[in-house]
Amino acid sequence: MSTRFAPPARFALLLATALSMNLPTAHAGDDVKALLEILLEKGIITQEEFDKKLKTAREKEEIRAFNEAQDRRRANREVDKRAEEERKFKPQIYGQVSAGYYQASNITAQNLDASGMSDQPKGNNRVGLKVSRELDADNSVMVTLESNFSARTGAVGRDAAGYGTANNSTPGATIFDREANVRWISKNYGTVVLGRGANLQNDLVSAFDARSNWNFGSLKSIGRYVGSQSGSGVNRADKLLRYISPSWEGFNLDAGISFGGVPGNDERGTNYAIGGRYRHGSFELGYNHAQVRLGSSSAPTSIDRVNNRIDFFAAKYTHEQWTINVGYIITRNPSTPTGGTFNTFVANGRVDANTWFTGAVYRINPQLSWNVGYYSADDRTAQTSDNKNNDVRMFATGLTWSPYKEWDVFIDYASARRQAGATGAFTIYDKWGPDTGIVCSSTTGNGCSESKRSQSGVSVGALYRF
């Protein structure tokens, strides 16, 4: 049996239904008003009831529209918040690779000539990951992982590009040989670096050498020979705590300590460095003082006493297309009264020596530049039959064409003059192992590029940055 409503009851039910429906905002008011006008016309409701109910309907629509707008604003704020968080979190994959062809004389311990594909003749091959997080407008944190690699063989890790083989079996020769650190960067207070990484000495030799401390014919070869270049505590260090100040009138203070961490002997393997840089217009100065207990890559914390003290001074000036540089390095071995002994197999000095260098870069046009460098290392060790005549004079020059900011194409020439009867091993191609099938041995010199005679060579290649 169906239920029937009287006409007034049916209209009242229809009106209640209309008012309770979640009709779209754009049409709800018009529909309810039309129904109310019908009821008013048929005399079911009075004008007062019409006005009251229409007001109620419109208020409900306004509240619903307000709530919907609030929901949209909250959703938009959440989207904006997530987008802002993503903008503050910045991952970056980067690196560079250089390779080409080289030919050099006396480039083995047996004084043989060699030629073939070259690996990292300019800057070191590298691939790295940086992940930074902005804490606020003035502070951020960054994690950096960076490794050397060989373009010839695909080997990864310390000296992989130079020697063409993964050298990760010995302590300290890990995959992330260049960088493995976290840093706090503050606009107001400076930068703090903790972990394995580069120090001030590394920054200065690259900035003040006209040949940018490249592997073929640059300050790096001389530095490795006398002791102002080493990845085991001089230029890069494990367990490094480094502080770089903000700029004060163009001056930045830079200090660091790499901890030995040897139980029962806090000083063993611990190294210290302090210095800074000053910039004023086109003029720049750099200084670093380091006290290093320089061990080997296989035993970096084995030394109790400072055996490598370094004072590095350098300046450069830029005028129009020219940049001129000059520098002086004093290396001393205070652990022995003789001033140390030059290594007879590989270049890894811990010796008394005075080194000066100078050079220039001339920018022919925005894509083409010419560089030249002259380097002089004076042996100040006690002369014996096993350690003598170890002065080195090296000249290097080259042209670099950069058709794009990511690409360099280059040709370089280097020549090092040695004294007759020299006992120290030296190479114009730093950390290079010719393709002899033998891995460079620091105890025999076999497979290495060092010799005790004069060397000269040419390098042609390209470098790509990404």
Secondary structure, 3 states (H helix, E strand, C coil): CCCCCCHHHHHHHHHHHHHHCCCCHHHHHHHHHHHHHHHHHCCCCCHHHHHHHHHHHHHHHHHHHHHHHHHHHHHHHHHHHHHHHHHHEEEEEEEEEEEEEEEECCCCCCCCCEEEEEECCCCCCEEEEEEEEECCCCEEEEEEEEECECCCCCCECCCHHHHCCCCCCCCCCCCCCCEEEEEEEECCCEEEEEEEEECHHHHHHHHHCCCCCCCECCHHHHHHHHCCCCCCCCCEEEEEEEEECCCECCEEEEEEEECCCECCECCCCCEEEEEEEEEECCEEEEEEEEEECCCCCCCCCCCCCCCEEEEEEEEEEEECCEEEEEEEEEEECCCCCCCCCCCCCCCCCCCCEEEEEEEEEEEEECCEEEEEEEEEEEECCCCECCECCCCEEEEEEEEEEEEECCEEEEEEEEEEEECCCCCCCECCECCCCCCCCCCCCCCCCCCCCCECCCEEEEEEEEEEEC
